[in-house]
C-alpha cells in the first residue's frame, strides 16, 4: 500500500496523529496559538533531528568535496542590499476591500476574495524580511534583519573557507540553520511557516562546468528522497520558466511532492551563476575570486545551490510513511482491525526500538528495565508498559518504531526476548546478550 491517490491520507489525519502522539503542537497553544508557528514535541524533535543528521551525513560528512558551516542569523544589513533581498525579496500582496483579509496574489485563482467574494485591491509588493533592531536605540542606524535564507552566510565566508580548509574547485559548503520570512499566507501546517529551518548546499564550480553539475545535483537530490523512503511516484521534477526565475538564477528546478492538497515544492536546485560572489565583492570591496592553479587565472566561481526546508521534508516523510491497513483480529472470532503504521525509513524513525514488558507485573520490571538500559546505549530506545501488549504494539506502529522487544515470563528463565518487526510483524526469539547486535544488523539490512 503506497501513499498514492488511492490512499486515504489527509492533512486532518496527519495533524491528528502529530498532536496525539507528540510530533507537533501549535505554538503558544494555551494562549490561543500564534499563526503559522509550531512546536515539535518529543517525537517530532527526534524526527527533525534525524532528518537533519541524514542530510548532513550524506551531503557533508560522506563526501570529500563538501565542508560544513554554521553562520549567524543576524548579519550586516549590507549583506541583504548586496544580495538583492532589500529590493527584490517580496511577494505581490492584495487586500479584500470588504473583509480586509490579505492574500498573495499568485495564490488566487480569480480577482474575488476567497473568503467573502469581495473585490480585491491592486497588488503591491510586500517585503518578506523580518526587521529588528540591534543595540539600545531603535532607529534606522540600528536596523538589522533576521536572515530569510542561510545561503548568504556561505557566500560572505567563501574566502575564509577556501583559505582555512584549503579547498579546490569543485567544492561545496553545507549549512543547516534557521531562517525567517514574513509570509503573507502561511498554511498547511509546517509546509509554509514564518520561522523554519533550511538545509542548504552551495557548490562552487568552474564557469562552463555549471550545467553538468546542475544535472548531477538534481539527480543526487531526487535519489536522496527515494533512498530515505519516499515513493518515487510521489515525486516529480519541474523546471522553472524564464518568467519565474529569480534575479540571481540561470536555471532552476523544483523537486515537487504530491502532498494531500496537490503537487508543491519540496526542494529547489538552482544554477545561481556567479551573481552572489560578484555582488558581495562589489559591495564589500573584498576580492572574492578564486585562483585556478591549472589555468593560472582568477575568476568568480559559479554556484549550484540545493535548498530544502527541514520542516517541509519532515512533513513529506510523515505523509509518505502513513498507511492504514487491515490486520487479522487480535481475538479469535473477532472482526478485522485497522492498523495505522508509519512505514518510515529506519534511519529517520523517532524511536528505533521500544521495550515492552508483557505486563506491569513486578517480576518483569527489573529485567525489562535492564533490557531498556542495554539498548539505549546504542539506540533511541523507549520503555512502554501502559495498557495491553496489543495496544502498545499498535502505538509503536503508529509512531513508526521499527522494532519492539517483548519481555515475558519465559525471559526470567531463558534470558531471551521477542523482537518484532514493524513492517512485517514477524517475530524472532533471541538471547538478551545478542539483542544490540541483531537490532544493528536489522537496521542495516532489513528483516
Rosetta blueprint (number, residue, H / E / L):
1 X L
2 X L
3 X L
4 X L
5 X L
6 X L
7 X L
8 X L
9 X L
10 X L
11 X H
12 X H
13 X H
14 X H
15 X H
16 X H
17 X H
18 X H
19 X H
20 X H
21 X H
22 X L
23 X L
24 X E
25 X E
26 X E
27 X L
28 X L
29 X H
30 X H
31 X H
32 X L
33 X L
34 X L
35 X L
36 X L
37 X L
38 X E
39 X E
40 X E
41 X L
42 X H
43 X H
44 X H
45 X H
46 X H
47 X H
48 X H
49 X H
50 X H
51 X H
52 X H
53 X H
54 X H
55 X H
56 X H
57 X H
58 X H
59 X H
60 X H
61 X H
62 X L
63 X L
64 X L
65 X L
66 X E
67 X E
68 X E
69 X E
70 X L
71 X L
72 X L
73 X L
74 X E
75 X L
76 X L
77 X H
78 X H
79 X H
80 X H
81 X H
82 X H
83 X H
84 X L
85 X H
86 X H
87 X H
88 X H
89 X L
90 X E
91 X E
92 X E
93 X E
94 X E
95 X E
96 X E
97 X L
98 X L
99 X L
100 X L
101 X L
102 X E
103 X E
104 X E
105 X H
106 X H
107 X H
108 X L
109 X L
110 X L
111 X L
112 X E
113 X L
114 X L
115 X L
116 X L
117 X L
118 X L
119 X E
120 X E
121 X L
122 X L
123 X L
124 X E
125 X E
126 X E
127 X E
128 X L
129 X L
130 X E
131 X E
132 X E
133 X E
134 X L
135 X L
136 X L
137 X L
138 X L
139 X L
140 X H
141 X H
142 X H
143 X E
144 X E
145 X E
146 X E
147 X L
148 X L
149 X L
150 X L
151 X H
152 X H
153 X H
154 X H
155 X H
156 X L
157 X L
158 X H
159 X H
160 X H
161 X H
162 X H
163 X H
164 X H
165 X H
166 X L
167 X L
168 X L
169 X L
170 X L
171 X E
172 X E
173 X E
174 X E
175 X E
176 X E
177 X E
178 X E
179 X E
180 X E
181 X L
182 X L
183 X L
184 X L
185 X L
186 X L
187 X E
188 X L
189 X H
190 X H
191 X H
192 X E
193 X L
194 X L
195 X E
196 X E
197 X E
198 X E
199 X E
200 X E
201 X E
202 X E
203 X E
204 X E
205 X E
206 X L
207 X L
208 X L
209 X L
210 X H
211 X H
212 X H
213 X H
214 X H
215 X H
216 X H
217 X H
218 X H
219 X H
220 X H
221 X H
222 X H
223 X H
224 X H
225 X H
226 X H
227 X H
228 X L
229 X L
230 X L
231 X L
232 X H
233 X H
234 X H
235 X E
236 X E
237 X E
238 X E
239 X E
240 X L
241 X L
242 X L
243 X L
244 X L
245 X L
246 X L
247 X L
248 X L
249 X L
250 X L
251 X E
252 X E
253 X E
254 X E
255 X E
256 X E
257 X E
258 X E
259 X E
260 X L
261 X L
262 X E
263 X E
264 X E
265 X E
266 X E
267 X E
268 X E
269 X E
270 X E
271 X E
272 X L
273 X L
274 X L
275 X H
276 X H
277 X H
278 X H
279 X H
280 X H
281 X H
282 X H
283 X H
284 X H
285 X L
286 X L
287 X L
288 X L
289 X L
290 X E
291 X E
292 X E
293 X L
294 X L
295 X L
296 X L
297 X E
298 X E
299 X E
300 X L
301 X L
302 X E
303 X E
304 X E
305 X E
306 X E
307 X E
308 X E
309 X E
310 X H
311 X H
312 X H
313 X H
314 X H
315 X H
316 X H
317 X H
318 X H
319 X H
320 X H
321 X H
322 X E
323 X E
324 X E
325 X E
326 X E
327 X E
328 X L
329 X L
330 X L
331 X L
332 X L
333 X L
334 X L
335 X L
336 X L
337 X E
338 X E
339 X E
340 X E
341 X E
342 X E
343 X L
344 X L
345 X L
346 X L
347 X L
348 X L
349 X L
350 X L
351 X L
352 X L
353 X E
354 X E
355 X E
356 X E
357 X E
358 X L
359 X L
360 X L
361 X L
362 X H
363 X H
364 X H
365 X H
366 X H
367 X H
368 X H
369 X H
370 X H
371 X H
372 X H
373 X H
374 X H
375 X H
376 X L
377 X L
378 X L
379 X L
380 X L
381 X E
382 X E
383 X E
384 X L
385 X L
386 X L
387 X L
388 X L
389 X H
390 X H
391 X H
392 X H
393 X H
394 X H
395 X H
396 X H
397 X H
398 X H
399 X H
400 X L
401 X L
402 X L
403 X E
404 X E
405 X E
406 X E
407 X E
408 X L
409 X L
410 X L
411 X H
412 X H
413 X H
414 X H
415 X L
416 X E
417 X E
418 X E
419 X E
420 X E
421 X E
422 X L
423 X L
424 X L
425 X L
426 X L
427 X E
428 X E
429 X E
430 X E
431 X E
432 X H
433 X H
434 X H
435 X H
436 X H
437 X H
438 X H
439 X H
440 X H
441 X H
442 X H
443 X H
444 X H
445 X H
446 X L
447 X L
